[in-house]
């Protein structure tokens, strides 16, 4: 990526058995002023209703929407998130929780603030 190119941003969004909140968060990501390159849902073992909702949304989602699911063996958010991060293809990774509603310029603001070669957590 050279300095004049817009970086590809992958969004990893975690979830566990709350498809209603996740759907709202995904809808907010779909309305960004700068769409991410892809969205990967890091699922810590949700029931089938989460998978069904993601399959329905993925059909018309404006960017690739992928589901990274691990079996429910207790709270393993870190494992679910790390597997999803490993599957990203973007230049940058933004991490959200499934009950967060990003404002319309969330991705754009993060790209604007990014500094090549740096790592920021908790922005």
C-alpha positions in Angstrom: 0.0 0.0 0.0 1.5 3.4 -1.0 0.7 6.6 0.8 -1.9 7.7 -1.7 -4.0 4.6 -1.4 -6.9 4.3 1.0 -6.2 1.4 3.4 -8.4 -1.6 3.4 -10.1 -1.8 6.8 -11.4 -5.1 8.3 -13.9 -4.9 11.1 -14.1 -7.7 13.6 -17.3 -7.6 15.7 -17.8 -10.0 18.6 -21.0 -11.6 19.6 -22.7 -14.2 21.8 -26.4 -15.1 21.7 -27.7 -11.5 21.1 -28.6 -11.4 17.3 -30.9 -8.5 17.8 -28.1 -6.2 19.0 -25.6 -7.6 16.5 -28.0 -6.9 13.6 -28.3 -3.3 14.7 -24.5 -3.0 14.9 -24.1 -4.5 11.4 -26.7 -2.2 10.0 -24.8 0.7 11.4 -21.6 -0.5 9.8 -23.4 -0.9 6.4 -24.3 2.9 6.6 -20.7 4.1 7.1 -19.5 7.1 5.0 -16.4 4.9 4.3 -17.3 1.2 4.1 -14.9 -1.3 5.5 -13.2 -3.8 3.2 -14.9 -6.6 5.1 -16.7 -7.5 8.3 -16.0 -10.7 10.2 -18.2 -11.7 13.1 -16.3 -13.3 15.9 -18.9 -15.6 17.4 -18.2 -17.2 20.8 -20.6 -20.1 20.3 -24.0 -18.5 19.6 -27.2 -20.5 18.9 -28.4 -21.1 15.3 -30.6 -17.9 15.3 -27.4 -15.8 15.1 -26.1 -17.9 12.1 -29.5 -17.5 10.4 -29.5 -13.8 10.8 -26.0 -13.5 9.4 -26.8 -15.6 6.4 -29.8 -13.5 5.7 -27.9 -10.2 6.0 -24.9 -11.5 4.1 -27.0 -11.9 0.9 -27.3 -8.1 0.5 -24.6 -6.7 2.7 -22.5 -4.0 0.9 -19.2 -5.7 1.8 -18.1 -9.3 2.5 -19.7 -10.4 5.7 -18.2 -13.6 7.2 -19.0 -15.6 10.3 -16.2 -17.0 12.4 -17.8 -19.4 14.9 -16.3 -21.4 17.8 -18.1 -24.0 19.9 -19.6 -22.7 23.1 -17.3 -24.0 25.9 -17.7 -21.1 28.2 -16.4 -17.5 27.9 -13.7 -17.7 25.1 -14.1 -14.3 23.6 -10.3 -13.9 23.2 -10.1 -17.1 21.1 -13.1 -16.2 19.0 -11.7 -12.7 18.4 -8.2 -13.9 17.6 -9.5 -16.5 15.1 -11.5 -13.8 13.4 -8.5 -11.4 13.3 -6.4 -14.1 11.8 -9.0 -14.4 8.9 -8.9 -10.7 8.0 -7.4 -9.5 4.8 -7.4 -5.7 5.4 -4.5 -3.4 6.1 -6.0 -2.3 9.4 -8.4 -4.1 11.9 -11.0 -2.4 13.9 -12.6 -4.3 16.7 -16.1 -3.8 18.0 -18.4 -5.6 20.4 -21.8 -6.8 19.1 -23.7 -4.3 21.2 -21.9 -1.2 19.9 -23.5 1.1 17.4 -20.7 3.0 15.5 -21.5 6.5 14.4 -21.7 7.0 10.6 -18.1 8.3 10.3 -16.5 5.6 12.6 -14.5 3.9 9.9 -13.6 7.1 8.2 -12.4 8.7 11.4 -10.3 5.7 12.3 -8.6 5.7 8.9 -7.9 9.4 9.2 -6.3 9.0 12.6 -4.3 5.9 11.7 -0.5 6.2 11.6 1.4 3.6 9.5 3.3 1.2 11.7 1.5 2.1 14.9 -0.9 0.1 17.2 -3.6 1.7 19.2 -6.1 -0.1 21.4 -9.1 1.4 23.3 -9.5 4.4 21.0 
